[in-house]
């Protein structure tokens, strides 16, 4: 009927089955031998309908809403693992930025807004009752995460890229105590965008807040700082912690998946020793395509079983402390003697671009950050390069101009001044603003530790060495206040 001979059709069907079986076997090898995993299934939940004048009612509504949507999240993730044999490392929840939920509380409404506008001792203007409300909400979120057996809950966040609100200041002021007293709550603050420029008042405050968190959690290696990211150009659908939150343009609830395969990518690149750059990029693209398809499968299946919409797949190469699960290892397989030396930024740019291109062919809904992460303590190759003095903070800044995020999981001396921390945040943030990309800063001033000392957190946070920070002061610059204007190329309308 269609002009195709029966033998030709059977041969074609047989060939298709062969290809399908080879794809299954290849995926099996990637999982069992090269460490392919789905790093996280993250459920995003809107809590905008939880706003209330009563703190108790806010917390009741939060518990009801989150539990309603996420009660089966952990069990569904486990069932997908069992049915498909794909490891799912973390189950996470991202919620509406908490600062947006505080405005109806009487303690917040009582704050003198004119004082805030003048930036006069802003942290002193926040009454204790308002700070205590934020701490109570964080404690409730932590308890909910434990009850639902999810690893982290993100969204204890504030968006202050153009200025502060009373609500955002309350949340920011509560961060040291929140990071000290909770285990699973993650926080983020967005201080700039390419469209709006950078809020340098917020940058100054965040340097002080990070220092205070380090002091508050000094008995545990200042680990509280590992649960806070300072962003520019933060995205609404990031499934990775600590920076995940559920943006206001997102649906009531959705599933976002972060898939990761540095070991798979490293294996693929290791077989491209003597090829040119075009062939190398093609190999990376094809591998990224395969990795993303696994994430797409898990995301679709989780969406169906939980009966909530599928959001995005984030195809970021996210390293772990496992020796083969290293982004630095991928760059070194490309021909670098050690990550941080000459050629590193170019190699990382090739990798990130090819990963994005391959992923975009595999899914119509690629989102989040999608590229390559370079968290120093979570990547054994990065740590080794830092120990050798080859990888520096300044070189990491250059690398962040071409990869997914920013200065991530970097230990610095505990006596680093808050203004110096602010200066690093400002430098990294402007890389994102000028390049119209997301950048984040997750610095850990480890109290009691100095350059060369080792710090170990265990688990996915890994271990690393305290890296040197330039001692010259930027206090006069950071203290100017106000907003750095948006770059000229942001005006595209």
Long-range contacts (C-beta under 8 A, 24 or more apart in sequence): 23-290, 26-290, 27-290, 27-294, 28-85, 30-261, 30-264, 30-290, 30-291, 30-294, 31-85, 31-86, 31-87, 33-267, 34-261, 34-263, 34-264, 34-266, 34-267, 34-324, 35-261, 35-262, 35-263, 35-264, 35-320, 35-322, 35-324, 35-325, 36-86, 36-87, 36-260, 36-261, 36-263, 36-264, 36-291, 36-294, 37-86, 37-87, 37-88, 37-89, 37-259, 37-260, 37-261, 38-86, 38-87, 38-88, 38-89, 38-257, 38-258, 38-259, 38-260, 38-294, 38-295, 38-298, 39-89, 39-90, 39-240, 39-258, 39-259, 39-260, 39-318, 40-88, 40-89, 40-90, 40-91, 40-92, 40-151, 40-239, 40-240, 40-241, 40-257, 40-258, 41-73, 41-77, 41-88, 41-90, 41-91, 41-92, 41-239, 41-255, 41-257, 41-298, 41-299, 41-302, 42-92, 42-93, 42-94, 42-154, 42-239, 42-240, 42-244, 42-255, 42-256, 42-257, 42-258, 43-69, 43-70, 43-73, 43-92, 43-93, 43-94, 43-253, 43-254, 43-255, 43-256, 43-306, 43-308, 44-93, 44-94, 44-95, 44-237, 44-244, 44-246, 44-250, 44-251, 44-253, 44-254, 44-255, 44-256, 44-311, 45-69, 45-70, 45-93, 45-94, 45-95, 45-96, 45-246, 45-252, 45-253, 46-95, 46-96, 46-246, 46-248, 46-250, 46-251, 46-252, 46-253, 47-95, 47-96, 47-98, 47-101, 47-155, 47-246, 48-96, 48-100, 48-101, 48-248, 50-101, 51-100, 51-101, 51-103, 51-104, 52-104, 53-104, 53-105, 53-106, 55-105, 55-133, 55-136, 55-137, 58-101, 58-105, 58-137, 59-136, 59-137, 59-140, 62-95, 62-137, 62-140, 62-141, 62-144, 63-140, 63-144, 66-93, 66-95, 66-144, 66-148, 67-144, 67-147, 67-148, 69-253, 69-306, 69-308, 70-148, 70-150, 71-148, 72-305, 72-306, 73-148, 73-150, 73-306, 74-148, 74-149, 74-150, 76-302, 76-305, 76-306, 77-302, 79-305, 80-298, 80-301, 80-302, 80-305, 84-297, 84-298, 84-301, 86-294, 86-297, 86-298, 88-298, 89-460, 90-151, 90-152, 90-241, 91-149, 91-150, 91-151, 92-150, 92-151, 92-152, 92-153, 92-154, 92-239, 92-241, 92-244, 93-145, 93-148, 93-150, 93-152, 93-153, 93-154, 93-155, 94-153, 94-154, 94-155, 94-238, 94-239, 94-244, 94-245, 94-246, 94-256, 95-141, 95-153, 95-154, 95-155, 95-245, 95-246, 96-155, 96-245, 96-246, 96-248, 97-155, 97-157, 97-158, 97-159, 97-245, 98-134, 98-137, 98-138, 98-141, 98-155, 98-156, 98-157, 98-158, 98-171, 99-157, 99-158, 99-159, 99-165, 99-167, 99-168, 99-170, 99-171, 100-167, 100-248, 101-137, 101-167, 102-130, 102-133, 102-134, 102-166, 102-167, 102-170, 102-171, 103-165, 103-166, 103-167, 105-130, 105-133, 107-133, 108-133, 108-166, 108-167, 108-170, 109-166, 111-166, 111-169, 111-170, 113-166, 116-164, 116-165, 116-166, 116-169, 119-201, 119-481, 122-164, 122-169, 122-201, 122-205, 123-169, 123-173, 123-205, 123-208, 125-169, 126-169, 126-170, 126-173, 130-170, 131-170, 131-173, 131-174, 131-177, 133-170, 134-170, 134-171, 134-173, 134-174, 134-178, 135-174, 135-177, 135-178, 135-181, 138-174, 138-178, 138-181, 138-182, 138-185, 139-181, 139-182, 141-182, 141-184, 141-185, 142-182, 142-183, 142-184, 142-185, 145-184, 145-185, 146-183, 146-184, 150-184, 151-184, 152-184, 152-185, 152-186, 152-241, 152-242, 152-244, 153-184, 153-185, 153-186, 154-185, 154-186, 154-187, 154-188, 154-241, 154-242, 154-243, 154-244, 154-245, 155-186, 155-244, 155-245, 155-246, 156-185, 156-186, 156-187, 156-188, 157-187, 157-188, 157-189, 157-190, 157-245, 158-189, 158-190, 159-189, 159-190, 159-234, 160-189, 160-190, 160-191, 160-199, 160-202, 161-190, 161-191, 161-192, 161-193, 161-196, 161-197, 161-198, 161-199, 161-202, 161-232, 162-193, 162-196, 162-197, 162-199, 162-483, 163-199, 163-201, 163-483, 164-199, 164-201, 164-202, 172-205, 172-206, 172-209, 175-209, 175-212, 175-213, 175-228, 176-209, 176-212, 176-213, 176-215, 176-216, 176-224, 177-216, 179-213, 179-216, 179-217, 179-224, 179-225, 179-227, 179-228, 180-213, 180-216, 180-217, 180-224, 185-227, 186-227, 186-228, 186-241, 186-242, 186-243, 186-244, 187-227, 187-228, 187-229, 187-242, 188-228, 188-229, 188-230, 188-231, 188-234, 188-242, 188-243, 188-244, 188-245, 188-440, 189-228, 189-229, 189-230, 189-231, 190-231, 190-232, 190-233, 190-234, 191-230, 191-231, 191-232, 191-425, 191-429, 192-232, 192-233, 192-429, 192-430, 192-432, 192-433, 192-484, 193-232, 193-233, 193-433, 193-486, 194-232, 194-233, 194-432, 194-433, 194-434, 194-436, 194-486, 194-487, 194-490, 195-486, 195-490, 196-483, 196-486, 197-433, 197-483, 197-484, 197-485, 197-486, 197-487, 198-232, 198-426, 198-429, 198-430, 198-433, 198-483, 198-484, 199-483, 200-426, 200-478, 200-480, 200-481, 200-482, 200-483, 200-484, 201-481, 201-482, 201-483, 203-230, 203-422, 203-425, 203-426, 203-429, 203-478, 204-419, 204-422, 204-478, 204-479, 204-481, 206-230, 206-421, 206-422, 206-425, 207-418, 207-419, 207-420, 207-421, 207-422, 207-423, 207-425, 207-478, 208-418, 208-422, 210-418, 210-421, 210-443, 210-445, 211-416, 211-417, 211-418, 211-421, 211-445, 214-414, 214-444, 214-445, 214-446, 214-447, 215-447, 218-414, 218-447, 218-448, 221-444, 221-446, 221-455, 221-456, 221-457, 222-414, 222-444, 222-445, 222-446, 222-447, 223-444, 223-457, 223-461, 225-442, 225-443, 225-444, 225-445, 226-409, 226-442, 226-444, 226-457, 226-461, 228-442, 229-440, 229-441, 229-442, 230-425, 230-429, 230-440, 230-441, 230-442, 231-429, 231-432, 231-438, 231-439, 231-440, 231-441, 232-428, 232-429, 232-430, 232-432, 232-433, 232-438, 232-439, 232-440, 233-432, 233-433, 233-436, 233-437, 233-438, 233-439, 234-438, 234-440, 235-367, 235-368, 235-369, 235-438, 237-311, 237-312, 237-314, 237-367, 237-368, 238-314, 238-368, 238-369, 239-312, 239-314, 239-368, 240-314, 240-316, 240-318, 240-368, 240-369, 240-373, 242-442, 243-405, 243-440, 250-311, 251-309, 251-311, 253-308, 253-309, 254-303, 254-308, 254-309, 254-310, 254-311, 255-299, 255-302, 255-303, 255-306, 255-308, 255-309, 255-310, 255-311, 256-299, 256-311, 256-312, 256-313, 256-314, 256-367, 256-368, 257-295, 257-296, 257-298, 257-299, 257-302, 257-312, 257-313, 257-314, 258-295, 258-313, 258-314, 258-316, 258-318, 258-368, 259-291, 259-292, 259-294, 259-295, 259-298, 259-313, 259-314, 259-315, 260-291, 260-316, 260-317, 260-318, 260-320, 261-287, 261-291, 261-317, 262-317, 262-318, 262-319, 262-320, 262-324, 262-325, 262-326, 262-327, 262-329, 262-330, 263-322, 263-324, 263-325, 264-290, 264-291, 265-291, 265-317, 265-330, 265-351, 265-355, 266-324, 266-326, 266-329, 266-330, 266-333, 269-330, 269-333, 269-334, 270-333, 277-350, 280-334, 280-350, 281-350, 281-353, 281-354, 282-354, 284-350, 284-351, 284-354, 284-355, 284-358, 285-354, 285-355, 285-357, 285-358, 285-361, 286-358, 287-358, 288-315, 288-354, 288-355, 288-356, 288-357, 288-358, 288-359, 288-362, 289-358, 289-359, 289-361, 289-362, 290-362, 291-315, 291-359, 292-358, 292-359, 292-362, 292-363, 292-366, 293-362, 293-363, 295-363, 296-362, 296-363, 310-365, 311-365, 311-367, 312-365, 312-366, 312-367, 312-368, 313-359, 313-363, 313-365, 313-366, 313-367, 313-368, 314-366, 314-367, 314-368, 314-369, 314-370, 315-355, 315-356, 315-359, 315-362, 315-363, 315-366, 315-370, 315-371, 316-368, 316-369, 316-370, 316-371, 316-372, 316-373, 316-404, 317-351, 317-355, 317-371, 317-372, 317-373, 318-373, 318-375, 318-378, 319-373, 319-374, 319-375, 319-378, 319-379, 319-380, 319-381, 319-382, 320-378, 320-460, 320-462, 321-378, 321-379, 321-380, 321-460, 321-462, 321-463, 322-380, 323-380, 326-379, 326-380, 326-381, 326-382, 327-351, 327-372, 327-373, 327-374, 327-379, 327-381, 327-382, 328-374, 328-379, 328-380, 328-381, 328-382, 328-384, 328-385, 329-380, 329-381, 331-381, 332-381, 338-384, 338-385, 338-388, 338-390, 338-391, 339-381, 339-382, 339-385, 339-390, 339-391, 340-385, 340-386, 340-390, 340-391, 340-392, 340-395, 341-390, 344-395, 344-399, 345-395, 345-398, 345-399, 345-401, 345-402, 348-372, 348-374, 348-399, 348-402, 348-403, 349-402, 349-403, 352-402, 352-403, 352-404, 369-404, 369-405, 369-438, 370-404, 371-403, 371-404, 371-405, 372-403, 372-404, 373-403, 373-404, 373-405, 373-408, 374-399, 374-400, 374-403, 374-405, 374-408, 375-408, 375-409, 375-442, 375-462, 376-408, 376-409, 376-410, 376-411, 376-464, 376-467, 377-409, 377-410, 377-411, 377-455, 377-457, 377-461, 377-462, 377-463, 377-464, 378-408, 378-409, 378-460, 378-461, 378-462, 379-462, 380-462, 382-464, 383-462, 383-463, 383-464, 383-465, 386-464, 386-465, 386-467, 387-465, 392-467, 392-468, 393-424, 393-467, 393-468, 393-469, 397-427, 397-428, 397-431, 400-428, 400-431, 400-439, 401-431, 401-435, 404-438, 405-438, 405-439, 405-440, 406-431, 406-432, 406-438, 406-439, 406-440, 406-441, 406-442, 407-439, 407-440, 407-441, 407-442, 407-443, 408-440, 408-441, 408-442, 409-442, 409-444, 409-461, 409-462, 409-464, 410-442, 410-443, 410-444, 410-464, 410-467, 411-444, 411-446, 411-449, 411-455, 411-464, 411-465, 411-466, 411-467, 412-443, 412-444, 412-445, 412-446, 412-466, 412-467, 412-469, 413-445, 413-446, 413-449, 413-450, 413-451, 413-466, 413-468, 413-469, 414-445, 414-446, 414-447, 414-448, 414-449, 414-450, 415-445, 415-450, 416-445, 416-469, 417-473, 417-475, 419-473, 419-474, 419-475, 419-478, 419-479, 420-469, 420-470, 420-473, 420-474, 421-445, 422-474, 422-478, 423-474, 423-477, 423-478, 424-469, 426-478, 430-484, 433-484, 433-486, 433-487, 434-487, 436-489, 436-490
